[in-house]
Amino acid sequence: MTKLKKAQYEAELARLHLELVKLQDWVKARGLRVVVLFEGRDAAGKGGVIKRITEPLNPRVCRVAALGTPTEREKAQWYFQRYVAQLPAGGEIVLFDRSWYNRAGVERVMGFCTEEEYQEFLRSAPEFERLLIRSGITLVKYWFSVSDEEQEKRFQERIADRTKRWKISPMDLEARRRWFDYSKAKDAMFAHTDVEDSPWWSVDADSKKRARLNCISHLLSLVPYEDVDPAPLKLPPRGKADPKYKRPPIDSMRWVPDRF
């Protein structure tokens, strides 16, 4: 596969960003609720795609849900409960950076849940998602697939780059050691939850730039929208100053030093 040229990538991303803004305006105008799940291997590029989706959007309309380790109280709740709290209201888009599928992945492989909890999840997840869809939520699920060789390359880059080392956790390193266990867990997850109502869409993520463009383009194709052309904005003239008001001297303020 030929390498995607930077100029071509940036031009296409700019075009897709404009379409994402149109989608955002449509979702807000129509009071729609959109949920997108991002799952996949560590270092598969999920975060990069999420970042490119949110870049041009209003964070009050499109937000990211990236939940940490559950608290003791959350562990005692219905499993889906803390994810339900993150679902969108009308006119919102929520992108889940990892989701309830933690139970079928990391919890299953690392032994953080019981066999009974795991089997119950496989039975419940399709029904839970059908419930969301019947309530009017548009649900899209993406799985990012990366090769063994490409994942190792990205891990080595993160280890060498101090600004990226935070992206690798001890759990990521252990997951790397259990590569084939994760493969089996992913296959079992797909067998039970890749259903007609809420299918999994797999993204070839060995090329980060292609994965970003392909995923955004595909997402736009799944959520029907129209261009809600907003009324043109006109900047009003600045209000007249109050002749009785005297501003404090400029040197009375604390200024950030000019170092650049």
N, C-alpha and C positions, 0 to 999 in steps of 0.2 A: 504494500500500500504506500502510495506516494505521501510525502510529508505535506501537511496542510500549511500553506504559506501564511505568514503573520498578517499580511495585508488582507488576504482573503478571509481569514478568521475574524479579524477585527471588523471588517465591513459586514460580514454576515451576522456577527454578534450585535452590531449596532441596529441592524434591521430587525432582529428578533427582540431586542430591547424595546423598540417602538411597538411591536405587536404585544409584548407583555404589558405595556402601559395601557394599550387599548383593552386588553383582557381585564386588567385591574379596574378600569373605569366601568366596564360592563358588569363585572361582579358587584361593584359598589352600587351602581345604578339599579340593578335588578335584585339586590339583596340576596345574592347567591352565597352558598357556602361550599368552599373547595378545600379538600384535604389531599395532600400529596405525601406519600411515604417514600423515604430514601433508605434502602438497605443494601448490604453487600459487604464484600471483603474490606478489611482495613487497608487504607491507602488506595482505595479504588477510585477516589475522586468525587465522592458524594458531596463533600464540603465545598469543593470548587464549583460544582454545578449549582448548589444552593446559593452560593455567593453571587454567581452571575445572574441568577433569577431575581434575587432581592435587590441587586444594585440599582436598577432604575425605578424601583417601586416604593410606594409610600409605606413605611413600617407600621402605620396605623391600619393599613388594609392587609398587607402581607407580612406575616411574622413567622419566625422559626421556633419550633418547639424541640429542644434538645435536653431531655430530662436526664438527671444524674442518677446515682445509685438510690434506690428507694429507701426511705426512712423506715424505722421499725413500725411506725403507725401505718405507712403505706403498704408494708408487707402484710399487715393484718387486714387490709381492705380487699374487696373484690378486685381481681387482677387488673381489669381494664379501667378501674375507677380513676386513677391518676391521669390516664390518657384522655378520658372523657372530659376532664376539667380543662383540657387544652383545645378542645374542638372549637371551630369558628362559630361566631354569631353571623347573622345575615350581613352580607357585604364584606366578608373576610376570606382570606386565603391563609391556610396554615401548612407549613412545610415541616414534616417530622424528620429530623435528623436522627435516625433510629426511632423505633416505635414499639408497639406492643409485640412485635416479632422478636424482641430480645429473648422472650421465653423460648422460642423455637431455635434460637441461635446460641448466644453466649451462655444463657442460663442452662440450656440443655447440655452443651459441651463441657462447661466448667462445673456442672453439678450443683448449680445454685437453686435448682428446683427439684422436686421429687418426680418420680416417674408418673405418679397419678396427676400431678399438676401439669406436667407436660402433655399427657394424653388428653386431659380436659381442655387444654388450650387448643390442640389440633381440632377438637370437636367444636369448640366454641367460637374460634376466630371467624370462620365463614359466616356463622349466624350473626355474630356481632357486626360484621361488615354489611351484611344484608340489612340489618336494622338501621345502620347509618344511612345506607343508600335509600331505604324506604322513607326515611325522615327528610329526604331532599338533599342530602350531602352528595357532592360529586367526589368520588374516591378514586385516586390513581396510585398504583404501587409500582415502584421501580426497584430493580435489583441490579447493582453495578458489579459486573464481572471483570476481574483482572487476572492475568496469567501469573503463575508462580514467579517467573523470571522478572516480570514488570513490577510485581509487588516488592520483591527483594531489592530491585534497583531503587525504588522510591523510599524504602526503609533506610537504605544506605545513605541516600541523599539527606534524609531527615537527621540521621545520626551525625552526619558531617556538618550540617548547618545549624548553628546554635539557635537561630531564630525559628527553626522548625522542629527542634528536638522535643518541645512540649507536646507535639502531636503523637508521640510514641509513649504509650503507657506500659507498665508491666503486664497488663492484660493483653495488649497488642502483641507483645513478645511471646507470651504464652500461647496466644491464638495462632501465631506463626508456627510454633512447634506442633500445634494440633491441626494443621492444614487439612488433612484428610478427614478428621473428625468433623470439621466444619463443612466439608463437602458433603458428607453423609447427612448432616443435619439440614443443610440447605435442600438437598434432594427430597428428604422426607417432608420438609415444610412445603415445598412446591406440590408434592403429591397430594397433600391435604387442603391446601389453601389457594392453589392456582385454579380458581373456579370461574365459570362463565360470568357470574355477577360481578366479581372483583378479581380480574386476572392479574398476574404478574407480568410486567414488561421488563425484559432483560436488556441492559445497556452494555455494549462492548466498550470497556473503559481503558483499554491499553493505550489509546491515544486520548489524552485529557481534552484537548481542544475539540476533537471530533465528538467525543462523548458529550461535551457541553452543548454543542450545536445540535446534535441529534436529539438529545433529551429535551431541550427547550422547544425545538421544533415539534417534536412528538406531543409534548404536553399541550401546546397550542392547538394541535389538531384534535385533541380529545375533549377539550372544553369549548363548545360552540360559543362564539361571541360576535358582537358587531361593534363597529366603531362608533362609540357615543361621542360625537364631535362636540367638545365643550364650547361654550360661548367664548368668544375672544375676550382676552383681558385687556383692560386699559388702565395704565398707571395714573392715578389721580395726582394733581399737583400737590406739592408739599404744603402743609398748613402754614399760615402766617405766624411768625414768632410773636410772642407776647412782649411788648416793649417794656413791661414792668419786671420781667424776669431776667435775672443776670446769672449766667452760667458760672460755675466755679472755675478758677484758673486751671489751664490744662496741666500745669506742672504739679497740681495737687493730687493727681491720679498716680497710681502705681502701675508703671508700664513694664511689660515683658521686655527684657534687654534685646536689642538688635544685634544678634550674633551672626546672622547670615545675610 
